[in-house]
Structure formats: C-alpha cells, structure tokens
C-alpha cells in the first residue's frame, strides 16, 4: 500500500512527467509517422508486423535518448530562452546526471532492439543519425555555425530511411530520395521556428540563419528549399515507388506550402504570424506525404546503391 501511495504522490508524478518531457514526445511522435511511412513504402503491402514494431520502438527509444542528452547539453542555452527556461535540466528538478544516465539507457535499449530485429544498414543509419545529432549538431554546430541547421537536417531525415532499410536491407534509389526529401523539408521547417522564436535564439546567441544573416535571407532560403523539396518529392512517383495519389498529394501540399512561403514577401506582412503558418503547414505536408507513401506504394525493382549483410 505504501508503494502504491508513493507512485500516486504529487512528487513522483512530477518526476515522472519530467523524465517524459526530456524525451520530447512531440518529436518522437513525428518520427514514428515517418518511420512507419518509410517502412510501409518499402514493404509494398507485405508487412512483417514484428519487424515493423521493432523498428518503431527501437528508433523511438534512440530518438528519445538523443533528445534527453540534448537537454543536458543545451541547459545553459535553454536557461536563456523563454520557451525552454522551465525544462527540468534548467530548473534542477531532476539532476543532470540522472537525465544523462536515463538518456544513455534509452539509447542502449533502442540500439539493441534495432540490432536484434532489423539489419546492419538500418542500424548503421540510426547510429550515424544519432552521432550527427548529439555529437556534431548539439555539441558544436548549433552553437557555432549558421550551417548547424543543415547538419541537423540530416539526423532529422534518418528515421524514414531506417524504416525503409529495415525492410530492404539495402540503400537503393527509394531510400536516397527519402533521405534527400526529408533533409530538405527540415530546412524551411526549422527556419520558420527560428523566425517566430527569433528573440529566444538571439538571447541565447544561437547563429541560426534569421539571427546571423537576417530575415531577408531566411525568407529566400525558405522559398528555395520548399521549391526544391517539391521537386524531390515528385521523384518518388516518377521513379515508380509511389502512384498517382502520392503525386497528387505532393503537388497539392508542396505548392500550397510554397505559395504560403511567398506571402512572406507581401508588404507589411506580420513575420511572426507568417512564420507560424509556414511552420504549421510544414507539419501537415510531411504528415500527409508520410501517410500517402505508406498507402500508395508501387512494386519496382531497383539496383541497390549500398547493401550490408543482414
């Protein structure tokens, strides 16, 4: 009874909530959708449900691990930003050492699941994405370079590729398109956040493009990245990996997103409101494409670009 009372206590609930928050559940959920999309695209209707569950759970734990460790690394930056100043690693509600140990444990468990149930190539992409996010982006690039967003975009594009390669065991043209497509999507998505959170990034002295080089350049890059993203997304149906439904969805969402981005050049535009709209529609776009490619797959035969032994 005492144990039950302890788990029901406000202190324990607050602590549990803190550990959940450091894993950034919103990011995990978004990655779950993209992993499932990549997996189902590669499976082409012949779904190994055990493998799919292992891919989803394993990569979710890896993402949670990276987010938890990122919270430890960024606590000095987070303290200066209104959006993040109440994170448990900043307030001290949970000791940084405990969060670090929690993150490492999640990583070990996640990589172990991927190693046991998937294949060498899927595991390799998960490891590379993790190293880039934690070791390259969080520890150095985010703080020191305007190209931090570009580097971070690679790690953000890894989940659908892991899902895809879990099925195929090879890096073919479909996986390459997914990697490029999701990397390109990350850029305007992240720049939009940096615009409507401009004061936070400026206060923390983080050299994201809008802070380091101005709004005009950031707007131009948003428009250009969305335009290239639209072209790359169309390669999936053009290469025969998806059908007409995906082409219709990618044209509709990408062109609408591009039109929305171009509104940033209107005279007297409210930049904060505009950036939030671009950000919000970026989520709608990538979710719609992930779901559609999972359902509108086509059977194609492509020579692998890279194959590792399962």
Backbone as numpy.savetxt, mean C-alpha at the origin, in Angstrom:
# Nx Ny Nz CAx CAy CAz Cx Cy Cz
-12.07 -16.01 37.17 -12.90 -14.79 37.17 -12.04 -13.54 37.17
-10.93 -13.58 37.95 -10.04 -12.44 38.01 -9.40 -12.17 36.65
-9.05 -13.27 35.94 -8.47 -13.12 34.61 -9.45 -12.48 33.64
-10.72 -12.91 33.73 -11.76 -12.34 32.87 -11.95 -10.87 33.18
-11.97 -10.52 34.46 -12.12 -9.12 34.85 -10.96 -8.27 34.35
-9.77 -8.89 34.36 -8.59 -8.16 33.90 -8.70 -7.83 32.41
-9.16 -8.80 31.60 -9.29 -8.57 30.17 -10.41 -7.58 29.84
-11.37 -7.43 30.76 -12.47 -6.51 30.54 -12.18 -5.12 31.09
-11.04 -4.95 31.75 -10.74 -3.67 32.38 -10.44 -2.61 31.32
-10.73 -1.33 31.62 -10.45 -0.25 30.68 -8.97 -0.17 30.29
-8.08 -0.45 31.25 -6.65 -0.37 30.98 -6.23 -1.41 29.93
-6.76 -2.64 30.09 -6.39 -3.69 29.14 -6.97 -3.39 27.77
-8.21 -2.89 27.73 -8.84 -2.55 26.45 -8.05 -1.45 25.73
-7.61 -0.45 26.50 -6.85 0.65 25.91 -5.51 0.16 25.37
-4.89 -0.76 26.10 -3.62 -1.31 25.67 -3.79 -2.15 24.39
-4.84 -2.96 24.38 -5.14 -3.78 23.20 -5.39 -2.88 21.98
-6.18 -1.83 22.20 -6.47 -0.89 21.12 -5.19 -0.24 20.61
-4.27 0.06 21.52 -3.00 0.67 21.12 -2.18 -0.24 20.24
-2.12 -1.52 20.59 -1.37 -2.48 19.78 -2.01 -2.65 18.40
-3.34 -2.61 18.34 -4.03 -2.70 17.05 -3.72 -1.47 16.20
-3.74 -0.31 16.82 -3.53 0.94 16.09 -2.14 1.04 15.47
-1.11 0.51 16.14 0.24 0.62 15.58 0.40 -0.21 14.31
-0.49 -1.16 14.08 -0.43 -1.95 12.85 -1.12 -1.28 11.68
-1.80 -0.15 11.93 -2.51 0.62 10.90 -3.51 -0.25 10.13
-4.63 -0.61 10.77 -5.61 -1.51 10.16 -6.13 -1.05 8.80
-6.24 0.25 8.59 -6.71 0.75 7.30 -5.78 0.35 6.17
-4.48 0.44 6.42 -3.49 0.06 5.42 -3.54 -1.45 5.18
-3.69 -2.22 6.25 -3.79 -3.68 6.12 -4.99 -4.05 5.26
-6.13 -3.42 5.51 -7.35 -3.74 4.76 -7.17 -3.43 3.27
-6.57 -2.28 2.98 -6.33 -1.92 1.58 -5.42 -2.92 0.89
-4.40 -3.37 1.61 -3.49 -4.35 1.04 -4.15 -5.71 0.86
-5.08 -6.06 1.76 -5.82 -7.32 1.60 -6.56 -7.36 0.27
-7.19 -6.24 -0.08 -7.94 -6.16 -1.34 -7.01 -6.34 -2.53
-5.84 -5.69 -2.49 -4.92 -5.80 -3.63 -4.28 -7.18 -3.72
-3.96 -7.80 -2.57 -3.42 -9.16 -2.59 -4.44 -10.12 -3.19
-5.69 -10.01 -2.75 -6.75 -10.88 -3.27 -6.94 -10.65 -4.77
-6.87 -9.39 -5.19 -7.02 -9.09 -6.61 -5.93 -9.75 -7.44
-4.68 -9.61 -7.00 -3.57 -10.23 -7.71 -3.66 -11.74 -7.71
-4.04 -12.31 -6.58 -4.15 -13.77 -6.46 -5.22 -14.32 -7.40
-6.41 -13.72 -7.37 -7.52 -14.22 -8.18 -7.29 -13.98 -9.67
-6.59 -12.90 -10.00 -6.24 -12.66 -11.40 -5.37 -13.80 -11.92
-4.38 -14.21 -11.12 -3.47 -15.28 -11.53 -4.15 -16.64 -11.49
-5.08 -16.84 -10.54 -5.73 -18.14 -10.39 -6.66 -18.47 -11.55
-7.21 -17.45 -12.18 -8.09 -17.62 -13.35 -9.24 -18.59 -13.08
-9.83 -18.47 -11.90 -10.99 -19.28 -11.56 -10.68 -20.59 -10.87
-9.42 -21.02 -10.91 -9.02 -22.27 -10.25 -8.35 -21.92 -8.93
-9.15 -21.67 -7.90 -8.66 -21.09 -6.65 -8.30 -22.16 -5.63
-7.07 -22.11 -5.17 -6.63 -22.92 -4.03 -6.90 -22.07 -2.78
-7.97 -22.36 -2.06 -8.41 -21.50 -0.97 -7.44 -21.49 0.20
-6.76 -22.61 0.44 -5.76 -22.66 1.52 -4.60 -21.73 1.18
-4.13 -21.80 -0.07 -3.04 -20.93 -0.51 -3.46 -19.47 -0.47
-4.69 -19.18 -0.87 -5.17 -17.80 -0.84 -5.22 -17.27 0.59
-5.76 -18.08 1.51 -5.83 -17.66 2.91 -4.44 -17.44 3.48
-3.51 -18.34 3.17 -2.14 -18.20 3.67 -1.49 -16.93 3.12
-1.73 -16.64 1.84 -1.17 -15.43 1.22 -1.73 -14.17 1.87
-3.04 -14.17 2.11 -3.69 -13.01 2.73 -3.21 -12.80 4.16
-3.23 -13.88 4.95 -2.84 -13.78 6.36 -1.35 -13.46 6.48
-0.54 -14.19 5.73 0.91 -14.00 5.81 1.32 -12.58 5.46
0.81 -12.07 4.33 1.20 -10.72 3.93 0.60 -9.67 4.84
-0.60 -9.90 5.36 -1.20 -8.95 6.31 -0.33 -8.81 7.55
0.21 -9.92 8.03 1.09 -9.88 9.20 2.39 -9.16 8.87
2.91 -9.36 7.68 4.13 -8.67 7.26 3.88 -7.16 7.17
2.75 -6.77 6.59 2.40 -5.35 6.50 2.21 -4.76 7.90
1.53 -5.49 8.77 1.33 -5.03 10.15 2.66 -4.85 10.86
3.58 -5.77 10.62 4.92 -5.67 11.21 5.63 -4.41 10.74
5.62 -4.16 9.44 6.26 -2.97 8.90 5.67 -1.69 9.45
4.35 -1.66 9.59 3.67 -0.47 10.13 4.03 -0.24 11.59
4.10 -1.33 12.38 4.44 -1.21 13.79 5.85 -0.68 13.97
6.79 -1.22 13.19 8.18 -0.76 13.28 8.31 0.66 12.76
7.53 1.00 11.74 7.51 2.37 11.23 7.07 3.35 12.32
6.11 2.94 13.15 5.68 3.77 14.26 6.82 4.04 15.24
7.65 3.05 15.46 8.81 3.22 16.35 9.82 4.17 15.74
10.10 4.00 14.46 11.09 4.84 13.78 10.63 6.29 13.69
9.33 6.49 13.44 8.79 7.83 13.16 8.31 8.58 14.39
8.57 8.09 15.58 7.94 8.71 16.76 8.38 10.17 16.96
9.59 10.53 16.57 10.03 11.93 16.69 9.30 12.81 15.67
9.10 12.27 14.47 8.35 12.99 13.43 6.88 13.09 13.82
6.32 11.97 14.28 4.90 11.92 14.64 4.55 12.93 15.74
5.49 13.19 16.63 5.26 14.13 17.73 5.01 15.55 17.22
5.49 15.86 16.02 5.37 17.20 15.46 4.14 17.38 14.57
3.44 16.26 14.29 2.32 16.30 13.36 0.99 16.15 14.10
0.05 17.01 13.80 -1.24 16.98 14.47 -1.96 15.65 14.28
-1.83 15.07 13.09 -2.52 13.82 12.78 -1.98 12.64 13.58
-0.70 12.69 13.95 -0.04 11.52 14.54 0.48 11.73 15.97
0.29 12.92 16.50 0.91 13.24 17.79 0.33 12.45 18.97
-0.80 11.79 18.76 -1.40 11.01 19.85 -1.19 9.51 19.69
-0.32 9.12 18.79 0.00 7.70 18.65 0.68 7.19 19.92
0.45 5.94 20.24 0.93 5.40 21.53 2.45 5.42 21.63
3.15 5.38 20.49 4.60 5.45 20.53 5.10 6.86 20.83
4.23 7.84 20.62 4.56 9.24 20.94 4.20 9.55 22.39
3.01 9.14 22.79 2.52 9.45 24.15 3.19 8.60 25.22
3.75 7.47 24.82 4.38 6.58 25.79 3.41 5.61 26.45
2.18 5.54 25.94 1.20 4.60 26.51 1.69 3.16 26.41
2.43 2.87 25.35 3.07 1.57 25.20 4.55 1.84 24.93
5.42 1.15 25.64 6.86 1.36 25.49 7.30 1.02 24.07
8.22 1.82 23.55 8.71 1.62 22.19 9.30 0.23 22.02
10.01 -0.24 23.04 10.59 -1.58 22.98 9.54 -2.66 22.83
8.40 -2.47 23.48 7.31 -3.44 23.37 6.69 -3.44 21.97
6.53 -2.24 21.41 5.98 -2.13 20.06 6.95 -2.74 19.05
8.24 -2.51 19.25 9.25 -3.07 18.36 9.24 -4.60 18.42
9.18 -5.14 19.63 9.12 -6.60 19.79 7.85 -7.18 19.16
6.74 -6.47 19.34 5.46 -6.87 18.75 5.56 -6.89 17.23
6.15 -5.84 16.67 6.32 -5.76 15.22 7.20 -6.86 14.67
8.30 -7.13 15.34 9.21 -8.18 14.89 8.53 -9.55 14.95
7.75 -9.78 16.01 7.04 -11.05 16.15 6.03 -11.23 15.02
5.31 -10.16 14.68 4.36 -10.23 13.56 5.09 -10.55 12.26
6.26 -9.94 12.06 7.03 -10.17 10.86 7.51 -11.62 10.74
8.03 -12.15 11.84 8.50 -13.54 11.84 7.35 -14.49 11.50
6.19 -14.25 12.12 5.03 -15.10 11.87 4.55 -14.97 10.42
4.49 -13.73 9.93 4.02 -13.52 8.56 4.94 -14.14 7.52
6.25 -13.91 7.65 7.19 -14.50 6.70 7.21 -16.02 6.80
7.02 -16.55 7.99 6.99 -18.01 8.17 5.81 -18.62 7.42
4.64 -17.98 7.52 3.46 -18.47 6.80 3.69 -18.44 5.30
4.25 -17.33 4.81 4.53 -17.23 3.37 5.54 -18.28 2.93
6.57 -18.52 3.75 7.59 -19.50 3.41 7.02 -20.91 3.38
6.11 -21.22 4.28 5.55 -22.56 4.39 4.51 -22.86 3.32
3.72 -21.85 2.95 2.57 -22.12 2.09 2.68 -21.59 0.66
3.52 -20.58 0.43 3.57 -20.02 -0.92 4.81 -20.55 -1.66
5.59 -19.68 -2.25 6.78 -20.12 -2.98 7.89 -19.09 -2.83
9.05 -19.43 -3.37 10.25 -18.60 -3.16 10.09 -17.21 -3.75
9.44 -17.09 -4.90 9.32 -15.79 -5.55 8.37 -14.87 -4.77
7.24 -15.40 -4.32 6.31 -14.61 -3.52 6.98 -14.15 -2.23
7.71 -15.06 -1.59 8.43 -14.71 -0.36 9.49 -13.65 -0.64
10.20 -13.80 -1.76 11.24 -12.82 -2.12 10.67 -11.43 -2.28
9.54 -11.31 -2.97 8.93 -10.00 -3.15 8.48 -9.41 -1.81
7.94 -10.25 -0.93 7.53 -9.77 0.39 8.73 -9.27 1.19
9.84 -9.98 1.12 11.06 -9.58 1.84 11.60 -8.27 1.28
11.68 -8.18 -0.05 12.20 -6.95 -0.67 11.32 -5.76 -0.33
9.99 -5.94 -0.43 9.07 -4.86 -0.10 9.23 -4.40 1.34
9.41 -5.35 2.23 9.58 -5.05 3.67 10.87 -4.27 3.90
11.96 -4.72 3.29 13.25 -4.05 3.46 13.20 -2.63 2.91
12.57 -2.48 1.75 12.45 -1.14 1.15 11.64 -0.21 2.05
10.52 -0.71 2.58 9.65 0.13 3.41 10.30 0.49 4.74
10.81 -0.52 5.44 11.36 -0.28 6.77 12.79 0.27 6.71
13.63 -0.40 5.92 15.04 -0.06 5.92 15.43 1.13 5.08
14.81 1.26 3.90 15.19 2.34 2.98 14.29 3.56 3.15
12.97 3.35 3.08 12.04 4.47 3.14 11.94 5.07 4.54
11.58 4.25 5.53 11.33 4.78 6.88 12.58 5.32 7.55
13.69 4.59 7.42 14.92 4.98 8.11 15.65 6.14 7.45
15.53 6.27 6.12 16.33 7.31 5.47 15.55 8.19 4.49
14.96 7.60 3.45 14.44 8.39 2.35 13.32 9.34 2.75
12.44 8.91 3.62 11.31 9.75 4.04 11.79 11.04 4.66
12.88 10.98 5.40 13.39 12.15 6.12 14.34 13.02 5.30
14.94 12.44 4.25 16.06 13.11 3.62 15.93 13.40 2.14
14.91 12.87 1.49 14.85 13.03 0.04 13.44 13.26 -0.47
13.34 14.11 -1.47 12.05 14.34 -2.12 11.62 13.09 -2.88
12.56 12.18 -3.12 12.25 10.94 -3.83 11.80 9.82 -2.89
11.60 10.15 -1.63 11.13 9.16 -0.67 9.81 8.53 -1.08
8.91 9.34 -1.61 7.61 8.83 -2.05 7.77 7.82 -3.18
8.69 8.10 -4.10 8.93 7.20 -5.21 9.46 5.85 -4.72
10.39 5.88 -3.77 10.94 4.65 -3.21 9.85 3.88 -2.45
9.08 4.61 -1.65 8.01 3.98 -0.89 6.93 3.38 -1.76
6.77 3.94 -2.97 5.72 3.43 -3.86 5.98 1.99 -4.28
7.25 1.60 -4.33 7.58 0.22 -4.69 7.05 -0.75 -3.64
7.30 -0.45 -2.38 6.83 -1.35 -1.32 5.31 -1.41 -1.29
4.66 -0.29 -1.61 3.21 -0.27 -1.65 2.63 -1.07 -2.80
3.46 -1.32 -3.83 2.99 -2.07 -4.99 3.26 -3.57 -4.88
3.97 -3.98 -3.84 4.36 -5.38 -3.69 3.18 -6.32 -3.39
2.20 -5.94 -2.54 1.14 -6.90 -2.17 0.43 -7.60 -3.32
-0.07 -6.89 -4.36 -0.74 -7.62 -5.44 0.20 -8.56 -6.18
1.49 -8.19 -6.25 2.47 -9.05 -6.92 2.72 -10.31 -6.11
2.75 -10.17 -4.78 2.89 -11.35 -3.92 1.70 -12.29 -4.12
0.49 -11.72 -4.15 -0.69 -12.53 -4.39 -0.63 -13.24 -5.73
-0.21 -12.52 -6.74 -0.11 -13.08 -8.10 0.94 -14.19 -8.15
2.12 -13.91 -7.63 3.23 -14.88 -7.70 3.01 -16.07 -6.76
2.16 -15.92 -5.75 1.82 -17.07 -4.91 1.18 -18.17 -5.74
0.46 -17.76 -6.77 -0.21 -18.72 -7.66 0.73 -19.21 -8.75
1.41 -18.28 -9.41 2.18 -18.62 -10.61 3.58 -19.12 -10.32
4.19 -18.60 -9.26 5.58 -18.94 -8.97 6.56 -18.34 -9.95
6.10 -17.41 -10.78 6.97 -16.79 -11.77 6.60 -15.33 -11.98
7.59 -14.57 -12.39 7.41 -13.15 -12.67 7.17 -13.01 -14.17
5.91 -12.98 -14.59 5.60 -12.83 -16.00 5.15 -11.40 -16.28
4.67 -11.18 -17.49 4.25 -9.83 -17.88 3.11 -9.32 -17.01
2.20 -10.21 -16.60 1.10 -9.80 -15.75 1.58 -9.26 -14.42
2.54 -9.92 -13.80 3.10 -9.46 -12.53 3.82 -8.13 -12.71
4.54 -7.99 -13.83 5.27 -6.75 -14.11 4.31 -5.57 -14.27
3.19 -5.81 -14.97 2.19 -4.75 -15.14 1.60 -4.35 -13.80
1.28 -5.34 -12.96 0.74 -5.05 -11.63 1.71 -4.22 -10.81
2.99 -4.58 -10.84 3.99 -3.86 -10.06 4.08 -2.40 -10.51
4.13 -2.19 -11.81 4.22 -0.83 -12.34 2.93 -0.05 -12.09
1.80 -0.71 -12.31 0.49 -0.08 -12.15 0.28 0.42 -10.72
0.54 -0.44 -9.74 0.32 -0.05 -8.34 1.37 0.94 -7.85
2.60 0.89 -8.40 3.61 1.88 -8.05 3.19 3.26 -8.53
2.70 3.33 -9.76 2.24 4.61 -10.32 1.06 5.16 -9.53
0.15 4.28 -9.12 -1.02 4.72 -8.36 -0.61 5.37 -7.04
0.43 4.84 -6.42 0.87 5.35 -5.12 1.26 6.82 -5.16
1.80 7.27 -6.28 2.38 8.61 -6.34 1.34 9.73 -6.19
0.32 9.82 -7.04 -0.69 10.88 -6.85 -1.47 10.70 -5.55
-1.68 9.45 -5.16 -2.35 9.17 -3.88 -1.57 9.80 -2.72
-0.26 9.59 -2.70 0.58 10.11 -1.63 0.76 11.62 -1.71
0.91 12.15 -2.93 1.05 13.60 -3.08 -0.21 14.34 -2.63
-1.38 13.74 -2.89 -2.63 14.36 -2.45 -2.67 14.44 -0.92
-2.23 13.37 -0.25 -2.17 13.39 1.21 -1.23 14.50 1.67
-0.08 14.60 1.02 0.91 15.61 1.41 0.38 17.03 1.23
-0.53 17.23 0.28 -1.10 18.56 0.06 -2.09 18.91 1.16
-3.06 17.99 1.44 -4.04 18.37 2.46 -3.51 18.20 3.89
-2.32 17.58 4.02 -1.62 17.53 5.31 -0.34 18.36 5.25
-0.36 19.38 4.41 0.84 20.18 4.15 1.47 20.72 5.43
0.67 21.28 6.30 1.20 21.90 7.52 1.89 20.87 8.42
1.32 19.66 8.48 1.94 18.60 9.27 3.32 18.23 8.72
3.40 18.03 7.42 4.67 17.63 6.81 5.70 18.75 6.92
5.25 19.98 6.77 6.16 21.12 6.89 6.68 21.24 8.33
5.79 21.05 9.31 6.19 21.14 10.72 7.22 20.07 11.08
7.08 18.90 10.47 8.01 17.79 10.74 9.23 17.82 9.83
9.26 18.81 8.92 10.39 18.98 7.99 10.60 17.73 7.12
9.51 17.17 6.65 9.59 16.01 5.75 9.56 16.53 4.31
10.57 16.21 3.50 10.69 16.81 2.16 9.83 16.15 1.09
8.53 16.03 1.35 7.62 15.56 0.30 7.52 16.64 -0.76
7.13 16.27 -1.96 7.18 17.18 -3.10 6.47 18.52 -2.87
5.23 18.55 -2.34 4.57 19.85 -2.15 5.34 20.77 -1.19
5.97 20.20 -0.19 6.73 20.98 0.79 8.07 21.41 0.22
8.76 20.47 -0.41 10.12 20.72 -0.88 10.18 21.56 -2.15
9.21 21.35 -3.06 9.31 22.01 -4.36 8.05 22.76 -4.78
7.07 22.81 -3.90 5.91 23.66 -4.15 4.69 22.96 -4.72
3.56 23.60 -4.57 2.27 23.05 -4.99 2.16 22.92 -6.52
2.73 23.89 -7.23 2.61 23.87 -8.69 3.23 22.60 -9.27
4.41 22.25 -8.81 5.08 21.04 -9.29 4.33 19.80 -8.83
3.81 19.83 -7.61 3.06 18.68 -7.09 1.81 18.43 -7.93
1.09 19.50 -8.29 -0.11 19.35 -9.12 0.23 18.74 -10.48
1.33 19.21 -11.07 1.74 18.69 -12.37 2.07 17.20 -12.27
2.79 16.82 -11.23 3.16 15.42 -11.06 1.94 14.54 -10.83
0.98 15.04 -10.10 -0.26 14.28 -9.88 -0.95 13.99 -11.20
-1.08 15.01 -12.04 -1.74 14.84 -13.34 -0.96 13.86 -14.23
0.36 14.00 -14.27 1.18 13.14 -15.13 1.15 11.69 -14.67
1.25 11.48 -13.36 1.25 10.11 -12.84 -0.10 9.42 -13.08
-1.19 10.17 -12.94 -2.51 9.57 -13.19 -2.65 9.21 -14.67
-2.15 10.08 -15.55 -2.23 9.81 -16.99 -1.44 8.54 -17.35
-0.24 8.40 -16.81 0.57 7.21 -17.10 -0.05 5.98 -16.45
-0.61 6.15 -15.25 -1.30 5.04 -14.58 -2.44 4.52 -15.44
-3.19 5.42 -16.05 -4.32 5.02 -16.91 -3.83 4.18 -18.08
-2.72 4.59 -18.68 -2.16 3.85 -19.82 -1.66 2.47 -19.40
-0.96 2.40 -18.28 -0.41 1.13 -17.80 -1.52 0.17 -17.39
-2.57 0.70 -16.74 -3.70 -0.15 -16.34 -4.36 -0.80 -17.55
-4.38 -0.07 -18.65 -5.00 -0.61 -19.87 -4.19 -1.75 -20.47
-2.93 -1.92 -20.04 -2.11 -3.01 -20.56 -2.62 -4.38 -20.13
-3.28 -4.47 -18.97 -3.79 -5.77 -18.53 -4.80 -6.35 -19.53
-5.81 -5.59 -19.94 -6.70 -6.15 -20.97 -6.04 -6.23 -22.34
-5.19 -5.28 -22.68 -4.54 -5.31 -23.99 -3.62 -6.52 -24.13
-3.02 -6.95 -23.02 -2.15 -8.13 -23.03 -2.92 -9.42 -22.84
-4.23 -9.31 -22.65 -5.07 -10.50 -22.55 -5.26 -11.06 -21.16
-4.81 -10.34 -20.14 -4.96 -10.85 -18.77 -6.36 -10.61 -18.22
-7.01 -9.55 -18.66 -8.38 -9.25 -18.24 -9.21 -8.98 -19.49
-10.52 -8.82 -19.28 -11.42 -8.65 -20.41 -11.95 -7.25 -20.57
-13.05 -7.13 -21.26 -13.64 -5.85 -21.61 -14.19 -5.13 -20.39
-14.64 -5.89 -19.38 -15.17 -5.26 -18.18 -14.09 -4.48 -17.46
-12.89 -5.07 -17.35 -11.78 -4.35 -16.71 -11.40 -3.12 -17.51
-11.38 -3.25 -18.83 -11.05 -2.11 -19.67 -12.04 -0.97 -19.46
-13.32 -1.32 -19.36 -14.35 -0.30 -19.14 -14.17 0.38 -17.79
-13.90 -0.41 -16.76 -13.74 0.15 -15.42 -12.48 1.00 -15.34
-11.37 0.52 -15.92 -10.13 1.29 -15.83 -10.23 2.60 -16.61
-10.91 2.57 -17.75 -11.09 3.81 -18.52 -11.97 4.80 -17.75
-13.08 4.31 -17.21 -14.01 5.18 -16.50 -13.38 5.80 -15.26
-12.75 4.95 -14.43 -12.19 5.45 -13.16 -10.96 6.31 -13.40
-10.06 5.87 -14.27 -8.81 6.61 -14.50 -9.07 7.97 -15.14
-9.98 8.00 -16.12 -10.27 9.27 -16.78 -11.01 10.24 -15.86
-11.89 9.69 -15.02 -12.58 10.55 -14.05 -11.58 11.10 -13.04
-10.66 10.24 -12.59 -9.61 10.66 -11.65 -8.73 11.73 -12.29
-8.39 11.55 -13.56 -7.57 12.53 -14.27 -8.31 13.86 -14.40
-9.60 13.80 -14.74 -10.39 15.02 -14.84 -10.46 15.75 -13.50
-10.58 14.97 -12.44 -10.61 15.54 -11.10 -9.27 16.22 -10.78
-8.17 15.59 -11.17 -6.85 16.16 -10.93 -6.66 17.47 -11.70
-7.17 17.52 -12.91 -7.02 18.73 -13.73 -7.79 19.92 -13.15
-8.79 19.64 -12.33 -9.53 20.72 -11.67 -8.65 21.51 -10.72
-7.51 20.95 -10.35 -6.58 21.67 -9.49 -6.00 22.91 -10.13
-6.15 23.03 -11.46 -5.64 24.20 -12.18 -6.69 25.30 -12.31
-7.89 25.06 -11.80 -8.91 26.11 -11.84 -8.50 27.29 -10.97
-8.85 28.48 -11.44 -8.53 29.69 -10.68 -9.30 29.70 -9.36
-8.59 29.97 -8.29 -9.21 30.08 -6.98 -9.62 28.76 -6.36
-9.10 27.65 -6.86 -9.48 26.34 -6.33 -9.05 26.19 -4.87
-9.89 25.56 -4.07 -9.56 25.25 -2.68 -8.65 24.02 -2.69
-7.35 24.23 -2.49 -6.38 23.16 -2.62 -6.62 22.01 -1.63
-7.00 22.36 -0.42 -7.23 21.33 0.59 -8.40 20.41 0.17
-9.49 21.04 -0.25 -10.67 20.28 -0.67 -10.36 19.46 -1.92
-9.67 20.09 -2.86 -9.31 19.39 -4.10 -8.44 18.17 -3.82
-7.43 18.34 -2.97 -6.52 17.23 -2.66 -7.25 16.09 -1.97
-8.19 16.42 -1.10 -8.98 15.37 -0.43 -9.83 14.60 -1.45
-10.36 15.30 -2.44 -11.15 14.63 -3.47 -10.27 13.70 -4.31
-9.08 14.18 -4.68 -8.14 13.34 -5.45 -7.74 12.11 -4.65
-7.47 12.32 -3.37 -7.12 11.21 -2.48 -8.27 10.21 -2.36
-9.46 10.72 -2.10 -10.63 9.84 -1.92 -10.92 9.03 -3.16
-10.83 9.67 -4.33 -11.14 8.93 -5.55 -10.02 7.96 -5.92
-8.80 8.21 -5.44 -7.72 7.26 -5.69 -8.04 5.91 -5.05
-8.64 5.94 -3.87 -9.01 4.71 -3.17 -10.14 3.99 -3.91
-11.11 4.77 -4.39 -12.20 4.18 -5.17 -11.65 3.52 -6.43
-10.71 4.20 -7.09 -10.13 3.69 -8.34 -9.42 2.36 -8.13
-8.50 2.31 -7.17 -7.70 1.09 -7.00 -8.54 -0.06 -6.45
-9.54 0.27 -5.65 -10.44 -0.79 -5.15 -11.26 -1.38 -6.29
-11.80 -0.50 -7.13 -12.60 -0.95 -8.28 -11.77 -1.82 -9.22
-10.53 -1.42 -9.47 -9.68 -2.19 -10.38 -9.27 -3.53 -9.76
-8.99 -3.54 -8.46 -8.61 -4.79 -7.79 -9.76 -5.80 -7.84
-10.97 -5.32 -7.58 -12.13 -6.20 -7.61 -12.41 -6.69 -9.02
-12.33 -5.77 -10.00 -12.65 -6.14 -11.38 -11.64 -7.12 -11.95
-10.36 -6.92 -11.67 -9.38 -7.86 -12.24 -9.49 -9.24 -11.60
-10.02 -9.29 -10.38 -10.25 -10.58 -9.72 -11.39 -11.34 -10.38
-12.32 -10.62 -10.98 -13.52 -11.26 -11.55 -13.46 -11.39 -13.07
-12.72 -10.49 -13.73 -12.73 -10.45 -15.19 -11.41 -10.98 -15.77
-10.89 -12.04 -15.18 -9.64 -12.64 -15.64 -9.83 -13.34 -16.98
-8.71 -13.47 -17.71 -8.70 -14.21 -18.97 -7.55 -15.22 -18.91
-7.68 -16.31 -19.62 -6.63 -17.33 -19.66 -5.64 -16.97 -20.76
-4.40 -16.67 -20.36 -3.35 -16.35 -21.33 -2.13 -17.19 -21.01
-1.27 -17.35 -22.00 -0.02 -18.08 -21.81 1.12 -17.13 -22.11
1.91 -16.81 -21.06 3.01 -15.87 -21.21 4.32 -16.50 -20.75
5.40 -16.20 -21.44 6.71 -16.66 -21.01 7.12 -15.91 -19.75
7.65 -16.61 -18.75 8.04 -15.94 -17.51 9.25 -15.04 -17.69
9.27 -13.92 -16.97 10.44 -13.06 -16.93 11.43 -13.57 -15.88
10.88 -14.17 -14.81 11.72 -14.70 -13.73 10.98 -15.83 -13.06
11.66 -16.94 -12.84 11.06 -18.08 -12.17 12.00 -18.58 -11.09
11.48 -18.82 -9.89 12.24 -19.43 -8.81 11.60 -20.76 -8.48
12.39 -21.69 -8.03 11.88 -23.01 -7.68 10.93 -22.90 -6.51
9.76 -23.55 -6.62 8.78 -23.51 -5.55 9.28 -24.27 -4.34
